Amino acid sequence: MANSLAFIVPAAQVKMARMRIRPAARIRGQLRVPGDKSISHRAAMLAALADGSSHISNFSTSQDCASTLSCLRSLGVSIEQKGANVLVEGRGATRLSAPIEALDCGNSGSTMRMLAGVLAGQRFDSILTGDASLRLRPMQRIVEPLELMGARVVSENGRPPLRIAGLDRLKPIHYELPVASAQVKSCILLAALNAEGGSVVVERSGPTRDHTERLLRWFGVPTETSAATDGSPANMIAINGPASFSARDVKIPGDISSAAFLIAAAALLPDSQLEILGVGLNPTRAQFVPIMSSLGFEIEIVGAREDGCEPFGDLIVSGKESALRPGPAGPNRINGPLIAKLIDELPLLAVLGTQASGGLEIRDAAELRAKEADRITATVTNLRAMGAEVEEYEDGLAVAGPISLRGARLDSYGDHRIAMAFTVAALVADGESEISGAECVVISFPEFFDLLETVVERS
C-alpha cells in the first residue's frame, strides 16, 4: 500500500514500497548537502594506507561510504566516527591485516573497484563481494590491469565476487584505459602505490574526475599529469612506487552530484530561489553547472575558493517562467568526453531535457547500462509513463521538449539516482506521481527527502 503524503516522509522513515509525490509550487531556502561520496571513499582508503592519524570532516553519510569504512575496519584499520567526522588510524601502505571473512561492499561499485587496487598490493588473499545488484556489475575492467601488475584475481565471468591474491611488490604498468572510468583509473593508481617503479595510466578520451590524483598529492605522494602531444584529448597520470606517506586531515566539500537534484528542482519551478552552500566545484566533476547554464537555466557560483585539495563554492539557483523553455531552437546534445564528467547526472539531465527547447539527446553513454540498474531503459520507461516522447539507443536516448509531464506510476528500479531524478520530475508534473522503491536513496543521499521537504512550497 502506498503512503499518501503532503510531500514526502523523512528519509529515516522511508521503508515503504511506494511513495506518492504531488507537484510543488516553488523551491525556496538555503541548505548544505552531505560530503562528496567520491572523495569520501578515496580519502578513507588513502588515510588507511598512511602513517598516522587522519581526521576527515564532512564525510559522506551515504550507505556506499559506510561500506568502505566497514571493509577498512575488517582489514585492521581503527576508525572512529561521530556523525560526519571520521578519524582514521593509518596502518601504512603494506600493513593491512588479512580479513577473517569476505569483505562486503554492499551496493558500492566504487568500494569494490578501488579497494581491489589496495588489496592487490597486500601480501594476503581476500574476497570482495556485495549485494545482488553489485554482483551483476562488470569487474573485468579492473581484473585485467591488476593481473598485469602481478596480482591474481579470480571472478565469476568478470563479475563479483572477486578473489584476490595480492603481492606487496607489484609490477609497474603502462595502461591505456579501454573505457573512461575514474574508478578503474583509481584502482590502478592505488595498486601502483605498492609497485616497484613508475606506472602510467592513459585516458584516451580525456580526463575523468581527478579526486584520486588530488588526494595523492595532498597526502604527499608525487604524481605527474600531462596531456598528449599528438593533438588527441588523451590524459596521462604517472606515479612512482613503492610509496609511503604520512597522515593528513581532509575536508570534504558538499557533493555536487547530490546537489544536482535540488538544483534541478529549483531551476524548473518558477519563482524559486535556492542557495546551496559549500558545494564541490572540481572542474572534472561539476560539468552539470555549465550544462545547466547552456540550457538556459539560471545558476550562479558565489565565493568560489579552495580549501585543502578541492575547489568549492556556493550555488544560487533561480527558477523563472522562461527557464521552462531554455536554449536555442534545435537539438541539444551531450556526448563524447562530456559523458564521463556527467555520468551520475545523465538521468536527471534527461528529465531536464523534457523542459528544454529542442529537447535533449544523450549518446556515447552505454556505461549507464552497467550501473545499479540499466539507467537508460529505466529513464526511458519512466519518462514515457509521464507522457514524454523518448527514443532509446544502445548508448543513450533522445527526449523531445518542451513538454508538460503528467503524474504517473514510476519505478526506481532500486537505483538511487533514478529515484531522485524522477522525484524531481514528479514535482513539476501535472498531477500526483507514485514512485516505488524510493528507499534506495540511502545508497548515496539519505537526507534527500528530508532536505527537499525543508525547501519545497506547495502554494
FENFEN-V31010 format. One line per field, one symbol per residue. ss: DSSP state (H for helix, E for strand, - for the rest). phi: phi as a letter, one per 20 degrees, with the letter a starting at -180 (. if undefined). psi: psi as a letter, one per 30 degrees, with the letter a starting at -180 (. if undefined). Layout:
ss=???
phi=???
psi=???
//
This chain:
ss=--E-------HHH----EEEE----EEEEEEE--E-HHHHHHHHHHHHH-EEEEEEE-----HHHHHHHHHHHH---EEEEE--EEEEEEE-----------EE----HHHHHHHHHHHH----EEEEE----HHH-E-HHHHHHHHH---EEEEE--EEEEEEE----EE--EEE-----HHHHHHHHHHH--EEEEEEEEE-------HHHHHHHH----EEEEE-------EEEEEEE----E---EE--E-HHHHHHHHHHHHH----EEEEEEEE------HHHHHHHH---EEEEEEEEEE--EEEEEEEEE--HHHHHE------EE---HHHHH---HHHHHHHH--E---EEE---HHHHH----HHHHHHHHHHH----EEEE--EEEE------E--EEE----HHHHHHHHHHHHH-E--EEEE-HHHHHH----HHHHHHHHEE--
phi=.eeecfcaeggfdfcefcbecegdeacbqcbcdfffffffgfffffffeeeodddddlfgefffffffffffffeneecdccmedcddefdnfcdfefffcgeeemdeffgffffgffffedebebcdcafgfffeefcffdgfffffeofdcdcelncffddddececfefbdceffcfbfffgfgfffffgdeepedcdddfeofegdfffffgffenefcccbefdeneefcccdbdcfccbefbfcdefffffffgffgffffedgmebcddemefcgfecefgfffgffeofebcecmfbccndcebaddddddcgfffcemffofeccamgfffecgfdfffffffffddfnmbddcmdggffdegcffffffffffffeneecdddfdracdeaebefdgbeccflmdgffgffeffgffdeenfdcdemfffffgcbgegffffffdecdb
psi=kkkkkedllkefgjflflkkklllelkkaklklllkeeeeeeeeeeeffljakkkjlhkkgleefeeeeeeeefggkkkkkjbgkkjkjkflfgglkkkelkkjgbgjeeeeeefeeeffgkilklkkaaleeeffkkffffeeeeeffflkjklihglllkjkjlkgilklkjkkkfljjfeeeeeeeeeffgliakkkkkjfglkakgeeeeeeeeggjklkklllggflgkkkkkkklkkklllkkkkklkjefefeeeeeeeefjkgljkkkkhkkhkfgfgfeefeeeffgljkkkkhklkjbgkklakkkkkklefffilllklkkkkabffeffgeffeeeeeeeffgkkfakkklghffffgaeljfeeeeeeeeefggljkkklegalkkkllkjklklklkfggkeeeeeefeeeefgljlklkkkgfffffefifgeeeeefffkkf.
//
